[in-house]
């Protein structure tokens, strides 16, 4: 039996839904304890990117044809309401702490893609977890990543690849999604997921919901990390 932690940040609910699927897979029908925690939003409104959408005026959007086109694609003026609803949906999910990471034998990280990398909320959380790096508390623990992005061209693979770097600094062992277990992503259909991890396409305006195939592969990622965590824990016990 291994302790599995699903730690995530979600602005519009897509990663929250993926986190539920990851947790279901990691639990393996109750065989492993699973804890779901969330990385908090920035305390100050001025540090929240979404506030730009709230304050954006139609007159500002119409200053150029290019900004008008992008605003319509992303429906920037409508997203704040969905953001607020998502925050309310997650209010009962505990806030992540360093002790959660210490408790875990395996950790799965989830976040949306911002400019091809993790959002500032997640980067800040990792930076504030420096004590764990000094202690070596996460060394040898398996980890996996799941995320969301607007479309197949907006960086979900790049975000996972760049997120590996700080996790390697913590000494974690990375677990991906192999081809042989995930034939669903070997398709020309516009869905997420790759050998690097599980992902969902939220749509440019964040209006999509995770595809059942994306949720299935997210569950498999959770199960795979759980398998590795349990095997490593047993190995360490036998070695002792």
Legacy VTK file of the C-alpha trace (Angstrom):
# vtk DataFile Version 3.0
C-alpha trace
ASCII
DATASET POLYDATA
POINTS 240 float
0.000 0.000 0.000
1.323 3.435 -0.968
0.183 6.972 -0.126
-0.674 8.946 -3.269
-0.960 12.732 -3.420
-2.799 14.538 -6.213
-1.796 18.194 -6.034
-3.154 20.664 -8.562
-4.070 24.226 -9.506
-7.190 24.844 -11.615
-8.564 28.177 -12.837
-11.491 27.039 -15.005
-12.204 23.524 -13.745
-10.577 21.378 -16.419
-7.591 20.381 -14.295
-9.917 19.864 -11.327
-11.852 17.286 -13.370
-8.625 15.641 -14.490
-7.470 15.508 -10.862
-10.564 13.506 -9.944
-9.785 10.979 -12.701
-6.124 10.775 -11.677
-7.135 10.163 -8.064
-9.576 7.414 -9.085
-6.832 5.657 -11.005
-4.292 6.081 -8.218
-6.598 4.598 -5.593
-6.964 1.372 -7.629
-10.406 0.691 -6.160
-9.332 1.631 -2.658
-6.053 -0.261 -2.581
-4.074 2.925 -1.922
-4.871 5.998 0.232
-5.227 9.072 -1.990
-5.191 12.688 -0.862
-6.335 15.510 -3.191
-5.076 19.009 -2.377
-4.980 22.253 -4.315
-2.379 24.932 -4.808
-3.981 28.242 -3.772
-4.714 31.240 -5.924
-2.616 34.378 -5.523
-3.798 36.338 -2.475
-3.665 39.763 -4.132
-6.106 40.401 -6.980
-3.428 42.424 -8.744
-1.327 39.253 -9.059
-4.118 37.251 -10.661
-3.896 37.130 -14.445
-7.658 36.610 -14.674
-8.213 40.101 -13.253
-7.131 41.474 -16.624
-10.158 39.751 -18.161
-12.445 41.227 -15.513
-11.144 44.759 -16.056
-10.889 44.591 -19.848
-13.222 47.035 -21.580
-14.754 46.393 -25.016
-13.358 49.713 -26.223
-9.827 48.529 -25.407
-10.366 45.248 -27.201
-11.484 46.973 -30.383
-8.347 49.102 -30.758
-6.923 46.735 -33.360
-8.295 44.059 -35.627
-5.857 41.454 -34.293
-6.859 41.985 -30.658
-10.536 41.873 -31.639
-10.040 38.507 -33.359
-8.154 37.025 -30.414
-10.651 38.354 -27.903
-13.486 36.658 -29.770
-11.495 33.406 -29.960
-10.732 33.381 -26.253
-13.939 35.111 -25.099
-11.809 37.077 -22.656
-14.599 39.192 -21.232
-16.690 36.102 -20.342
-14.084 33.978 -18.592
-14.092 35.714 -15.209
-17.538 34.345 -14.328
-16.360 30.798 -15.020
-13.251 31.444 -12.943
-15.332 32.562 -9.951
-17.616 29.526 -10.277
-14.585 27.222 -10.381
-13.147 28.745 -7.213
-16.461 28.144 -5.444
-16.535 24.533 -6.704
-13.150 23.828 -5.127
-13.667 25.580 -1.797
-13.773 22.301 0.160
-10.532 20.945 -1.323
-7.742 21.377 1.268
-4.882 23.760 0.524
-1.608 21.947 -0.196
1.202 22.006 2.363
4.752 20.676 2.532
3.537 18.051 4.985
1.248 16.649 2.275
4.317 16.117 0.101
6.194 14.475 2.978
3.242 12.115 3.573
3.118 10.930 -0.012
4.951 7.969 -1.507
3.964 9.137 -5.016
2.893 12.571 -6.257
0.849 13.672 -9.278
0.925 17.339 -10.252
-1.781 19.096 -12.269
-1.971 22.608 -13.719
-3.108 24.611 -16.761
-0.613 25.629 -19.432
0.438 29.291 -19.492
2.715 30.219 -22.407
3.995 26.661 -22.687
4.903 26.265 -19.019
3.402 25.923 -15.540
1.499 28.921 -14.122
3.057 31.235 -11.553
0.932 29.764 -8.752
2.578 26.363 -9.165
6.091 27.772 -9.643
5.697 29.846 -6.474
4.508 26.807 -4.518
7.586 24.854 -5.615
9.878 27.731 -4.730
8.335 27.932 -1.262
8.950 24.179 -0.817
12.693 24.720 -0.647
12.931 23.009 2.750
11.899 19.742 1.098
14.754 20.074 -1.368
17.247 20.736 1.438
15.893 17.772 3.428
15.825 15.481 0.401
12.254 14.677 1.437
11.052 13.996 -2.101
14.093 12.114 -3.369
13.213 8.754 -4.879
9.479 9.427 -4.988
7.758 8.741 -8.340
5.864 11.596 -9.910
3.686 12.326 -12.940
2.120 15.414 -14.494
-1.293 16.173 -15.957
-2.407 19.482 -17.405
-4.755 21.417 -19.669
-4.283 23.774 -22.587
-6.433 25.720 -25.032
-5.739 23.614 -28.138
-3.406 20.988 -29.569
-1.011 23.798 -30.576
-0.764 25.745 -27.321
1.895 23.932 -25.348
0.578 21.047 -23.269
3.602 18.893 -24.086
6.070 21.761 -23.578
4.506 22.552 -20.197
5.048 18.994 -18.967
8.596 18.862 -20.293
9.594 22.150 -18.662
7.855 21.180 -15.399
10.059 18.097 -15.151
13.093 20.292 -14.465
12.233 21.513 -10.943
10.900 18.055 -10.035
14.282 16.551 -10.943
15.894 19.122 -8.637
13.765 17.678 -5.831
15.089 14.219 -6.735
11.825 12.776 -8.007
11.489 9.880 -10.471
9.380 10.802 -13.479
6.624 8.502 -14.767
4.977 9.038 -18.161
2.258 7.460 -20.317
3.695 4.819 -22.684
2.281 4.155 -26.148
1.491 0.507 -25.478
-0.901 1.338 -22.635
-2.493 4.410 -24.224
-3.489 3.779 -27.843
-6.126 6.530 -27.564
-3.603 9.314 -28.144
-2.327 7.655 -31.328
-4.972 9.471 -33.319
-5.505 12.475 -35.542
-8.404 13.562 -33.330
-8.012 16.791 -31.372
-7.491 15.315 -27.901
-4.783 15.715 -25.282
-2.289 13.303 -23.682
1.150 12.201 -24.841
4.031 9.972 -23.711
4.950 12.768 -21.269
1.682 12.828 -19.326
-2.076 13.295 -19.359
-3.660 16.460 -20.718
-6.989 17.862 -21.801
-7.890 20.433 -24.437
-10.051 23.111 -22.822
-10.764 25.055 -26.027
-9.598 28.615 -26.753
-12.580 29.957 -24.797
-12.334 27.294 -22.033
-15.763 25.964 -23.043
-14.817 22.303 -23.572
-14.988 19.521 -21.002
-12.395 16.729 -20.772
-12.902 14.051 -23.401
-13.638 10.572 -21.946
-10.419 9.340 -23.551
-8.439 12.057 -21.779
-10.012 11.114 -18.443
-9.254 7.440 -19.081
-5.588 8.169 -19.739
-5.453 10.463 -16.703
-6.694 7.552 -14.589
-4.042 5.311 -16.108
-1.370 7.850 -15.172
-2.593 7.800 -11.583
-2.574 4.007 -11.580
0.920 3.845 -13.055
2.411 6.235 -10.499
0.677 4.239 -7.748
2.185 0.998 -9.068
5.683 2.479 -9.108
5.237 4.055 -5.663
4.069 0.756 -4.145
6.924 -1.188 -5.768
9.558 1.290 -4.581
8.109 1.341 -1.064
8.219 -2.458 -0.917
11.777 -2.465 -2.267
12.912 -0.024 0.421
11.175 -2.104 3.113
12.890 -5.279 1.910
16.253 -3.523 1.753
15.874 -2.341 5.342
LINES 1 241
240 0 1 2 3 4 5 6 7 8 9 10 11 12 13 14 15 16 17 18 19 20 21 22 23 24 25 26 27 28 29 30 31 32 33 34 35 36 37 38 39 40 41 42 43 44 45 46 47 48 49 50 51 52 53 54 55 56 57 58 59 60 61 62 63 64 65 66 67 68 69 70 71 72 73 74 75 76 77 78 79 80 81 82 83 84 85 86 87 88 89 90 91 92 93 94 95 96 97 98 99 100 101 102 103 104 105 106 107 108 109 110 111 112 113 114 115 116 117 118 119 120 121 122 123 124 125 126 127 128 129 130 131 132 133 134 135 136 137 138 139 140 141 142 143 144 145 146 147 148 149 150 151 152 153 154 155 156 157 158 159 160 161 162 163 164 165 166 167 168 169 170 171 172 173 174 175 176 177 178 179 180 181 182 183 184 185 186 187 188 189 190 191 192 193 194 195 196 197 198 199 200 201 202 203 204 205 206 207 208 209 210 211 212 213 214 215 216 217 218 219 220 221 222 223 224 225 226 227 228 229 230 231 232 233 234 235 236 237 238 239
